[in-house]
Amino acid sequence: MPTILSFVFRLFLLAAGLVFAASLAVVFVIVLALWLLRAGWARLTGRPVMPFVMRMHPRNGFAMYRRAGAASRTPRADAAPLGRVGDVTDVEPKQRF
């Protein structure tokens, strides 16, 4: 009797895995069809075909980890004001010949 229950349990797990794999395949085919429809419409209307992307500015990528209003403990290169480039004195300009 335990052998039959073990066999039925394994068949149930196999069926559940197959259903899950089939559902993932269906979702993949639907997303692919939508993307192809979008790309076809873009080509038909003369627009460039652009991929699906998540737009994120590289400087703001880790902004969620910074505390609001907390000052940095170390000086940063981008903390210097942009208008004060003439104040740099330890760099000599390279002469071109």
C-alpha positions in Angstrom: 0.0 0.0 0.0 2.7 2.6 0.8 4.3 1.8 -2.7 1.0 2.7 -4.5 0.6 5.9 -2.5 4.2 6.9 -3.2 3.7 6.2 -6.9 0.4 8.3 -6.9 2.2 11.1 -5.1 5.0 11.1 -7.6 2.5 11.2 -10.5 0.7 14.1 -8.8 4.0 16.0 -8.5 4.9 15.3 -12.1 1.5 16.5 -13.3 1.8 19.7 -11.2 5.3 20.3 -12.7 4.0 19.8 -16.2 1.1 22.2 -15.6 3.5 24.8 -14.2 5.9 24.4 -17.1 3.0 24.7 -19.6 1.7 27.8 -17.9 5.1 29.4 -18.1 5.3 28.5 -21.8 1.9 30.1 -22.4 2.9 33.3 -20.7 6.2 33.4 -22.6 4.3 32.9 -25.9 1.8 35.7 -25.0 4.5 38.1 -24.1 6.4 37.3 -27.3 3.3 37.7 -29.4 2.6 41.1 -27.8 6.2 42.2 -28.4 6.1 41.1 -32.1 2.8 42.8 -32.6 4.3 46.0 -31.1 7.5 45.7 -33.2 5.4 45.1 -36.4 3.2 48.1 -35.7 6.3 50.2 -35.2 7.8 49.1 -38.5 4.5 49.6 -40.2 4.2 53.2 -39.0 7.9 54.0 -39.6 9.0 54.3 -36.0 12.2 52.7 -34.7 11.7 49.4 -32.9 12.7 49.8 -29.3 13.1 47.1 -26.7 11.3 47.0 -23.4 13.7 48.6 -21.0 13.5 49.8 -17.4 14.8 53.4 -17.5 17.0 54.3 -14.5 19.6 57.0 -14.2 22.9 55.5 -13.0 23.4 58.2 -10.4 20.0 57.5 -8.9 20.3 53.7 -8.9 21.1 53.4 -5.2 19.2 56.5 -4.0 16.8 54.2 -2.1 19.6 53.2 0.2 20.5 56.8 1.2 18.7 58.3 4.2 16.7 61.4 3.5 18.6 64.5 4.6 21.6 62.6 5.9 25.0 64.1 5.0 27.7 62.0 3.5 30.6 61.2 5.9 33.2 61.3 3.1 33.7 64.0 0.5 32.5 63.1 -2.9 33.7 64.2 -6.3 30.2 65.2 -7.4 29.7 67.4 -4.3 31.8 70.2 -5.7 30.0 73.0 -7.3 30.2 72.9 -11.1 30.9 76.6 -11.6 34.1 76.7 -9.6 36.4 74.9 -12.1 38.9 77.8 -12.0 39.8 77.2 -8.3 41.8 74.1 -9.1 45.5 75.0 -8.6 47.4 71.7 -8.3 46.9 70.7 -12.0 49.0 72.1 -14.7 47.6 72.2 -18.2 49.2 69.9 -20.8 50.9 71.8 -23.6 50.3 70.6 -27.2 52.9 71.0 -29.9 
